[in-house]
Amino acid sequence: MRNRILAIYFAFIVIACSNGNKDFTINLNVSNYSKDYLIFVKDTIGYGLSYYTDTIRIDNNGNFKIETKSLNSNALIILQDSIDVRITIPKAVNSKIDIELDMLKPDSIKIFGKEAPFIRYNQDQQEYWKKNYYEKANRHIELATRNNQSPIYHAVQDTITELRMQYLYDYFTNINIANKKEFIDEEYNSLLYSNLYYRMNGQSPKIINSMAFYQQSNASPEKNILTYSDKVNFSNTNLLSITTYRDFVNDFIMNAVRVENPEGDFSSYEFYLRNGLIVIDKWFEIPKISTIQKIIFINHLIETAKIFKGNLNIYEYQMAIENLKKNEFAKDYCNVLDQKLQELNKSQVKLSRGVKAPDFELQGKLGKIYKLSDFENQILIIDVWASWCGKCISSFPEWNNLNEKYSTKNNFHFVSVCADDNPDKWQKTLQKYEPKGQQLYVGAKGFDSQFINSFEIAAIPQCIIIENQGKIISIVTSVSDIEKTLQNIE
């Protein structure tokens, strides 16, 4: 599964160092680059609530300049060519930076400025992490297959985290630079909470009972404590600016809601809203931190509903936001939530059951263009996938079974739609995995294509079911959910 912005997780670790609100400049000279622009992404108000994406023009000599104020979190420079290069600008940077980059030799990037070591560290630690990851993946099949149900998987991840932490300390041993201690402390926390987040993610909600901090409220604590869980802190404002901390806390809140309300409706976004705010009040005792965490959590629920086409009760969320507006700590952030809620409402109406599906143009294997009208009088079942989406590929056997079971019934027509931006990857994946159904392609724009934008797809897999008059029946987020819908229309 991939979120269009958040998919760049390892290149976008957010840290929080104390900066003044000052302007600074980033100058870059790039050679052997075929484009005349690059993309600059930054967090506009903090806490991951709103990101601004700017297209920066590059002059004929390969130069560009970005003038920006001190950052709320890491910013990201993206150059997209035959290879993609991503340069993280840490929040700690607030003085002039000069960068020289040859796209044919991206590893030889040169970075100048008194705070350049922060940027170099982000580049170097990525290479260090990948080296350790692939070395251990070659020795441990659990890591290579991402079998997070195995204790060995987590033991190896613990080892990698310890190595990365030691690398962080060693890297800055002989470097004297302002804000070094703050940078190291918060980068350490980023690694710590990343480890804990991946410990929890995809596990039974009861895993929180194995966390040291959670056992404080339990009569019979377990012996197996998750690595680092004794270090979890709910009273440090600076942690709220760290992406991996926010991911961990949001996941913890969702799990705590499930564990403490086992008879609840786990499919209801309102269930998580009501009970999640209660969990936050329980664990975040400092009023300012509690308020900001509520904003972060509500934003998480809204974004999740947007990505996975969840049916969210707009009115109840509006009431929760209005209640937060009475709090002095929330006034700078609630407008963003209001705007996102309005956008979600429009999207829900646009793509709701019974609404005419957006028209599209998809390319067949021989180049023929197909439109929605070409499938008139057929019930259209569309699976949207890409070669880089592991969950999509792993669902192909289930997709093939559905094809065999339903393709001869009730005018069902199965269409497999590839969202790659490279047709060669599409063709090679088809040859390797042989998914059934009609094979179509979104075109060279990939995730920026008309089809993806029309259906407001922010993550895949995504499955769209359209009735024989072109109206939407259902949009679901996995192949396993399709059959539930098909059983009702057989």
VEXSE-662590 format. One record per residue (C-alpha): x, y, z. Coordinates in steps of 0.001 Angstrom, whole numbers, padded with zeros to 6 digits, always signed. Layout:
XYZ
...
//
This chain:
+000000+000000+000000
+001289+003402-000828
+000199+006890+000132
+001129+009419-002501
+003089+011609-000115
+003652+009441+002934
+005090+006535+000850
+008510+008208+001051
+008683+007345+004739
+012391+006627+005168
+013387+009824+003371
+011001+011936+005431
+011885+011371+009109
+010655+014437+010953
+012682+015882+013800
+012008+018841+016066
+014819+021176+017071
+014349+024654+018507
+014720+027257+015746
+013863+030885+015503
+011463+032035+012821
+014088+033224+010345
+014537+033046+006595
+017249+030981+004951
+018212+029970+001425
+018872+026647-000270
+020867+026853-003502
+021275+023825-005729
+023167+023198-008941
+022141+020013-010764
+023740+018523-013878
+022602+015738-016248
+018972+016342-015333
+016399+016286-018128
+013678+018263-016329
+013452+022020-015795
+011834+021784-012371
+012010+020042-009022
+009508+019579-006186
+009843+021096-002713
+007597+019713+000049
+007275+021221+003516
+004988+021060+006532
+003162+024390+006694
+001844+024532+010257
+003501+021624+012076
+002477+018217+013459
+001993+016816+009943
-001392+018497+009566
-000784+020208+006240
+001915+019895+003579
+002716+022393+000836
+004132+021168-002449
+005909+023748-004612
+007257+023283-008125
+010596+025124-008389
+011910+026060-011830
+015550+025322-012687
+017378+027751-014983
+019352+026797-018086
+022516+026347-016031
+020907+023859-013674
+020545+026314-010787
+017624+026940-008490
+017053+028797-005248
+014555+028157-002456
+013946+030884+000076
+012027+029641+003088
+011397+030351+006732
+012568+028022+009488
+010887+024668+009043
+008161+023116+011194
+009504+019687+010291
+011788+018133+007700
+011351+019459+004182
+012023+017379+001095
+013556+018190-002288
+012534+015711-005015
+014158+015410-008452
+012424+012920-010733
+014227+011584-013807
+015356+008128-014884
+016121+007823-011177
+014554+009750-008315
+016751+011708-005920
+015306+012906-002611
+017188+015293-000363
+015906+015732+003181
+016327+019210+004678
+016062+018687+008459
+014177+021088+010663
+017458+021845+012429
+018706+023667+009327
+018062+027415+009440
+021046+028893+007596
+022238+028977+003989
+022872+025635+002281
+024556+025024-001093
+024153+021687-002872
+025877+020296-005979
+024363+017209-007604
+025175+015169-010701
+022169+012962-011492
+024509+010415-013084
+026444+010193-009789
+023865+010899-007060
+026043+009303-004365
+028685+011984-004918
+026353+014811-003858
+028164+017782-002273
+026590+019825+000517
+028034+023053+001914
+027063+025254+004864
+027629+025328+008600
+024608+023046+009138
+025403+020765+006192
+026240+017796+008511
+022546+017452+009373
+021720+016948+005686
+024706+014689+005081
+023675+012524+008022
+020217+012007+006527
+021811+010930+003237
+024465+008728+004842
+022232+007048+007402
+019882+005922+004647
+022750+004099+002939
+023838+002654+006284
+020306+001455+007044
+019859-000144+003606
+023235-001896+003880
+022352-003421+007241
+018813-004270+006193
+019826-006158+003042
+022696-007950+004788
+020355-009263+007460
+017531-009962+005000
+019900-012308+003167
+020439-014213+006416
+016921-014107+007858
+014012-015081+005638
+011632-013565+008212
+013026-010116+007464
+013140-010624+003703
+009469-011689+003639
+008477-009102+006272
+006958-011802+008433
+006114-009548+011361
+004370-012404+013168
+007753-013997+013829
+009808-013184+016962
+012939-013480+014811
+011710-010642+012590
+011441-008304+015564
+014720-009469+017086
+016532-008590+013857
+014732-005248+013642
+015818-004533+017228
+019409-005218+016228
+019174-002907+013218
+017660-000159+015383
+020497-000485+017918
+023064-000265+015113
+021376+002833+013678
+021322+004503+017082
+025020+003804+017574
+025729+005092+014062
+023926+008328+014978
+026096+008913+018040
+029327+007956+016253
+028506+010170+013268
+028472+013366+015319
+031266+012483+017789
+033814+014835+016229
+031407+017376+014723
+030828+020664+016530
+027596+022273+015402
+024772+024241+017003
+021674+022220+018015
+023681+018976+017803
+022344+017570+021082
+018723+018375+020165
+019181+016831+016729
+020692+013632+018149
+018074+013298+020896
+015177+013652+018518
+016681+011501+015784
+017162+008856+018471
+013482+009205+019398
+012533+008883+015745
+014326+005532+015589
+012877+004430+018926
+009264+005096+017973
+009758+003688+014506
+010779+000419+016130
+007742+000448+018409
+005345+001413+015626
+006407-001540+013488
+006208-003783+016556
+002520-002896+016921
+001419-002423+013340
-000459-005406+011970
-000531-007244+015307
-003460-008117+017541
-004608-005034+019479
-003783-006922+022679
-000103-006354+021907
-000352-003129+023898
-000643-005316+027005
+003023-006208+026378
+004143-002605+026640
+005747-001461+029847
+003874+001837+030017
+000495+000176+029426
+001028-002340+032202
+000978+000469+034757
-002813+000188+034620
-002926-003619+034673
-003038-005834+037733
-000930-008651+036289
+001865-007325+034054
+003415-009697+031540
+007101-010500+031494
+007739-009920+027799
+008159-006171+027471
+008468-004740+023972
+011833-003165+023276
+011958+000530+024241
+008357+000613+025496
+009619+001616+028940
+010843+004848+027305
+007464+005945+025919
+006641+009501+026957
+003239+011196+026844
+004388+014521+028322
+006998+015864+025885
+005669+018482+023442
+008690+018116+021148
+007810+014481+020432
+004607+015547+018701
+006682+016901+015809
+008244+013498+015094
+006466+011511+012383
+007242+008098+013852
+006026+009201+017287
+002724+010373+015795
+002385+007095+013859
+003082+005090+017003
+000660+007074+019199
-002164+006984+016622
-001734+003217+016328
-001611+002874+020108
-004849+004876+020492
-006638+002698+017917
-005446-000477+019651
-006354+000852+023100
-009870+001644+021845
-010266-001911+020553
-008886-003534+023699
-010913-001402+026101
-014129-001665+024021
-014085-005246+022678
-017781-005214+021715
-017535-001980+019726
-018035-001457+015991
-014456-001515+014705
-015603-000387+011251
-017044+002895+012595
-014948+006054+012371
-017226+007626+014992
-016493+004748+017379
-012779+005553+017173
-013426+009289+017485
-015466+009068+020687
-013351+006460+022417
-010032+007725+021061
-010536+011115+022697
-011184+009307+025977
-007924+007355+025596
-006037+010609+024952
-007491+012196+028088
-006341+009153+030044
-002734+009091+028840
-001944+012726+027968
-002326+014568+031243
-000762+017918+030227
-003606+020046+028729
-001624+021514+025821
-000227+018140+024747
-003617+016469+025156
-005271+019094+022945
-002667+018899+020203
-002756+015096+020272
-006539+015206+019825
-006054+017388+016748
-003422+014993+015404
-005687+011988+016035
-008753+013572+014416
-006571+014474+011435
-005395+010845+011312
-008998+009578+011201
-009988+012065+008483
-006931+011210+006362
-007559+007480+006836
-011178+007882+005747
-010019+009830+002700
-007435+007237+001689
-009642+004189+002270
-012944+005762+001189
-014381+005329+004671
-017926+006371+005458
-017347+009111+008026
-020127+011033+009800
-019217+014616+008911
-021550+016183+011492
-020105+014309+014474
-016577+015272+013451
-017641+018883+013008
-018986+018886+016567
-015728+017462+017914
-013730+020131+016095
-016057+022912+017289
-015527+021707+020837
-011751+021846+020363
-011971+025435+019101
-012889+026502+022638
-009393+025484+023730
-006645+028110+023458
-004096+025520+022284
-006232+024459+019312
-007043+027759+017627
-004137+027661+015153
-004982+024193+013841
-008747+023647+013727
-009215+025535+010446
-007088+022890+008723
-009346+020154+010096
-012437+022071+008938
-011022+022326+005420
-010105+018639+005285
-013541+017683+006518
-015159+019747+003749
-012930+018091+001143
-013788+014658+002511
-017491+015479+002416
-017244+016449-001270
-015334+013260-002014
-017874+011087-000166
-020748+012654-002114
-018904+012404-005419
-017999+008728-004997
-020942+007472-002953
-023168+004535-003856
-025610+005295-006694
-023608+008235-008075
-022544+008173-011718
-018936+006971-011861
-016367+009341-013385
-015591+008589-017005
-012080+007369-017734
-009653+006483-020471
-007587+003346-019954
-005132+001757-022334
-005300-001875-023425
-002313-004128-024088
-002457-003350-027818
-002900+000390-027306
-006681+000599-027648
-008333+003202-025401
-011280+002075-023272
-013891+004352-021714
-016563+003663-019114
-019201+003596-021861
-017435+000613-023447
-018588-001489-020492
-022273-000617-020683
-024647-003338-019454
-021813-004992-017533
-021127-004975-013808
-017560-003766-013712
-015152-004999-011030
-011890-003014-011136
-008739-003914-009209
-006226-001032-009127
-002653-002186-008536
+000989-001402-009338
+004210-003398-009598
+005646-001613-006541
+002663-002518-004327
+003470-005758-002486
-000024-006116-001045
-001489-005732-004542
+000722-008464-005973
+000064-010824-003065
-003703-010506-003659
-003511-011717-007278
-004326-015384-006384
-007465-014223-004552
-008344-011968-007501
-007934-014916-009889
-010199-017066-007726
-012884-014360-007828
-012580-014227-011621
-013104-017954-011925
-016038-017946-009511
-017982-014926-010789
-016906-014057-014351
-019658-016208-015886
-022396-014878-013590
-024677-011861-013892
-022624-009997-016526
-019700-009512-014153
-016632-008158-015962
-013261-008135-014189
-010696-005462-015081
-007182-005284-013696
-005850-001686-013875
-002133-000982-013466
-001112+002377-011951
+002586+002191-012879
+004127+005087-014779
+006222+002660-016837
+004426+000339-019313
+007391-002061-019330
+006907-002714-015605
+003227-003334-016278
+003957-005889-019003
+006692-007651-017027
+004469-007948-013960
+001641-009401-016088
+004015-011983-017551
+005333-012963-014121
+002091-013162-012109
-000615-013591-014790
-003558-011876-013092
-006859-012780-014725
-009439-010446-016236
-009037-007709-018811
-005679-005946-018433
-005678-002133-018688
-003147+000610-017933
-003616+004166-016598
-000921+005662-018852
+002547+007143-018435
+001448+009610-015734
+000859+006722-013356
-000413+007984-010016
-001011+011420-011550
-003199+010000-014320
-006754+011069-015085
-008147+007749-013848
-006371+007904-010465
-007345+011544-009943
-010971+011044-011023
-011496+008329-008435
-009366+010223-005885
-007193+007187-005242
-004540+008016-002626
-003431+004462-001807
-003608+001023-003342
-004850-001648-003551
-008232-000114-004319
-011181-001945-005845
-014087-000239-007604
-017413-001901-008420
-019669-000158-010971
-023159-001351-011907
-024363-001898-015453
-025705+001642-015846
-022376+003210-014864
-023234+004031-011252
-020939+003282-008321
-021886+000302-006184
-018887+000227-003879
-015260+001280-003482
-013249-001009-001195
-009608-001252-000248
-008845-004918-000784
-009740-007796-003055
-011039-009710-000026
-013795-007100+000382
-015070-007503-003186
-016831-010812-002676
-018998-009420+000132
-020404-006928-002379
-020749-009448-005218
-022685-011862-003009
-025318-009168-002519
-025816-008545-006246
-025685-012116-007577
//
